[in-house]
Amino acid sequence: MTIFDHAGGHHSPHSAGSPEGLANESNLQITQRALRRYAALKAVSILLGVYVAVWTFAPEGTFGTTGGLVGPTGYIVDDASSQNAGDGVIYAGGSYPRAIAASDALQMACLGITRVSAFFMYPSLVVVFATKFRASMQLVLSSSFSPFAYDDLHQLHVFTGWVVILDGVVHTAFHVVRWADQGNLRLLIDHRSGISGLVCVACVLLIGLPMGIEALRSRIGYEARKVLHYLFVAFCVSMAFHAPLSAIPNGGFAPIVFPCLIIWWALDALYCSFFMTERIDTSTFRVLPAGTGAHLTMTISLRFQRSCPADGGYCYVNFPWINRWQWHAYCLFENPADPAEREVYIQNLGDWSGDVLEALRRDTRRPVWVQGPFSRPYDTAMESDNQILVASGIGITPAISIMRKHQNTRRSSLIWAVRDPHMLEFFVKHGEFPRRGWNMVFYTGKQALYVGDTNEVVTSSGALVHIIRARPNLHDLIPNIIYSIESGEHVPEAFAFGNKSDAIARLQEKLSELDELNLTSQQKMTELVKSSNDLGFLFTDLMREIAKDDDASKINAKYDNEESKKEEDGVQMLHLLQSHKSTNHISADAAPSGTTSAKARAALRTVESGMNSWREEFEGNGFKPWKEDSAEAREYVNLLDREKVLSTWGALYCGGQGPLTDALKKTTNEFSISLAMESFKW
């Protein structure tokens, strides 16, 4: 059975129950998912916490000279030296005094919390660094070890970062409480554990809080926050001196762990710089109207092509003519007409991207440096037969790659929320949308769209893109999508309108009418584009159909070229359309007067009637996931077998954080659908 047999609804539901039972099952699964998240990391952290607790609170000599610190009094003090006892230090397995003395119950409790929190934090300290070792992580994700790796390394980085922040604050606070109870606060400034600890906690707060707290992130620029991240070097150096090496195995691991992390980071960065970075001299920039964004096209090396993940991945770009020091991450998507080309969409978000668009101003060619490619969470899309791709704004880029790569092997449905009309136009024109899935664009902007009031656009592949002028309601959308496909009653391809040849004939008749008017070629082109949009097709797609694959790239290049060449380019495109007309229809010169006009008008009426009939039929009887009441669909989906059917569904999200992501998490949890997320919350 193929995956599309499954999508056609040949499975029978096996798990039934009352709504209350289903709700309880869903809540239980949500709890189980939360507990399973990073379960291995949590388990190792707990084991290390137990380990140090045993070594600390066992009686003296239990594990040798360093294992077991509790003396005959039941506390951890140097009974042989009143000076050491007063200073709050002991000698345990070495010649360096350690500030871990505790002479009463409060101090013992504080010491237990500090030591357990320190060892609990060790795995997160290693992982928070390793997740940003790009070359190393790419090697793991490209190997047979990838099934054992976490999908979203950035989310893991954020999670472990918060563990380090919270654990570090707790660790420091209880050290201070213990030393204050002893009257030894001077240890903060005259003992190496105190001095290094203050440096470490300061670095952790400066690194983490500007990234993790919205109020700070919105006030501190990305570049400043990125520079603060390099304080990890000072953090690692301080940690290397935090405890003596002689304390092993009862502590003392920091002098080994953190120098190794610094060396690992340096080698990884050098590998990326020398073996994963290349200069591209002939990159093409095309500026979108109103300066809202730019489209970068670059021809990449064979090494880059072979390394690209299935979802297109992402790369870091550097524009030396803007700033030689700044590298920024961008999603990649492949040019369907040329596998050697990768494309990047740069949205104007201020700061660096604003400087880029200010420097460009018009279409141009500039040299760029590119580093990568690297995998991203969207690469897990191949694990699901049915994919629900949710995106907001510029987050559409990885979805475009996924839809193109998997259009013949998976069923993908798109839910895209966007408010920039120029971005919408760009991706509808350049994206390769699937015919076997729902392509729904939720436009929330206020400006008029290039398609006017049209609600459906037919792309070059015959895919239908629905433009909905509202915000997406995932609570209804997701069960409706699943129901439409699993039931087999409302599969998306059943509603496609594909009469492209008739649309071309209509366009040719429109050109004949325009030839009788005193218009420039550019004015004619403008009218033809409007006519194409009215028919539900993109003008460039119809021209590509005429020119076939050999001339498609030329058409796009001509139509997007500089203003000074548009008139000449328009003449050539009009000639191409007229030539197609003269070889497929009766020419005006060869036919009696009025014959061509009559036939053309008949063709016009046929096309308009067909398109209008299709639109009326779809509006009246077509299944629309964004409008349908989800009660029936929700009941149907809840009765589907969660292990055999719903397990073949997966949702992926890319974009900013907000109500959309909250609704997506809630809905996917409700139906036990896997979810991979990548946010732009940087």
Stockholm file with secondary structure:
# STOCKHOLM 1.0

chainA/1-682         MTIFDHAGGHHSPHSAGSPEGLANESNLQITQRALRRYAALKAVSILLGVYVAVWTFAPEGTFGTTGGLVGPTGYIVDDASSQNAGDGVIYAGGSYPRAIAASDALQMACLGITRVSAFFMYPSLVVVFATKFRASMQLVLSSSFSPFAYDDLHQLHVFTGWVVILDGVVHTAFHVVRWADQGNLRLLIDHRSGISGLVCVACVLLIGLPMGIEALRSRIGYEARKVLHYLFVAFCVSMAFHAPLSAIPNGGFAPIVFPCLIIWWALDALYCSFFMTERIDTSTFRVLPAGTGAHLTMTISLRFQRSCPADGGYCYVNFPWINRWQWHAYCLFENPADPAEREVYIQNLGDWSGDVLEALRRDTRRPVWVQGPFSRPYDTAMESDNQILVASGIGITPAISIMRKHQNTRRSSLIWAVRDPHMLEFFVKHGEFPRRGWNMVFYTGKQALYVGDTNEVVTSSGALVHIIRARPNLHDLIPNIIYSIESGEHVPEAFAFGNKSDAIARLQEKLSELDELNLTSQQKMTELVKSSNDLGFLFTDLMREIAKDDDASKINAKYDNEESKKEEDGVQMLHLLQSHKSTNHISADAAPSGTTSAKARAALRTVESGMNSWREEFEGNGFKPWKEDSAEAREYVNLLDREKVLSTWGALYCGGQGPLTDALKKTTNEFSISLAMESFKW
#=GR chainA/1-682 SS CCHHHHHTTCCCCCCCCCHHHHHHHHHHHHHHHHHHTTHHHHHHHHHHHHHHHHHHHSBTBTTBSSSCCBCTTSSBCCTTCHHHHHHTCBCCSSSSCBSCCBCSHHHHHHHHHHHHHHHHHHHHHHHHHHTTCHHHHHHHHTSTTGGGSCSCHHHHHHHHHHHHHHHHHHHHHHHHHHHHHHTCTTHHHHSHHHHHHHHHHHHHHHHHHHHHCHHHHTTSCHHHHHHHHTTHHHHHHHHHTTSCGGGTTSSCCHHHHHHHHHHHHHHHHHHHHHHSEEEEEEEEEEECGGGSEEEEEEECCHHHHHHCCTTCCEEEEECTTTCTTCCEEEECEEETTEEEEEEEEEECCSHHHHHHHHHHSSCEEEEEEEEEEECCGGGGGGGCSEEEEEEEGGGHHHHHHHHHHHTTTSEEEEEEEECCHHHHHHHHHHCCCCSSSCEEEEECCSSCCTTTTCCEEECTTSCEEEEESSCCCHHHHHHHHHHHHHSSSSCGGGGCCCCHHHHHHHHHHHHHHHHTSCCCHHHHHHHHHHHHHHTTBCHHHHHHHHHHHHHHHHHHHHHTSCHHHHHHHHHHHHHHHHHHHHHHSCCTTTSCTTHHHHHHHHHHHHHHHHHHHHHHHHHHHSCCTTTSCSHHHHHHHHTSCTTTTGGGEEEEEEECCSHHHHHHHHHHHHTTCEEEEEECCC
#=GC SS_cons         CCHHHHHTTCCCCCCCCCHHHHHHHHHHHHHHHHHHTTHHHHHHHHHHHHHHHHHHHSBTBTTBSSSCCBCTTSSBCCTTCHHHHHHTCBCCSSSSCBSCCBCSHHHHHHHHHHHHHHHHHHHHHHHHHHTTCHHHHHHHHTSTTGGGSCSCHHHHHHHHHHHHHHHHHHHHHHHHHHHHHHTCTTHHHHSHHHHHHHHHHHHHHHHHHHHHCHHHHTTSCHHHHHHHHTTHHHHHHHHHTTSCGGGTTSSCCHHHHHHHHHHHHHHHHHHHHHHSEEEEEEEEEEECGGGSEEEEEEECCHHHHHHCCTTCCEEEEECTTTCTTCCEEEECEEETTEEEEEEEEEECCSHHHHHHHHHHSSCEEEEEEEEEEECCGGGGGGGCSEEEEEEEGGGHHHHHHHHHHHTTTSEEEEEEEECCHHHHHHHHHHCCCCSSSCEEEEECCSSCCTTTTCCEEECTTSCEEEEESSCCCHHHHHHHHHHHHHSSSSCGGGGCCCCHHHHHHHHHHHHHHHHTSCCCHHHHHHHHHHHHHHTTBCHHHHHHHHHHHHHHHHHHHHHTSCHHHHHHHHHHHHHHHHHHHHHHSCCTTTSCTTHHHHHHHHHHHHHHHHHHHHHHHHHHHSCCTTTSCSHHHHHHHHTSCTTTTGGGEEEEEEECCSHHHHHHHHHHHHTTCEEEEEECCC
//
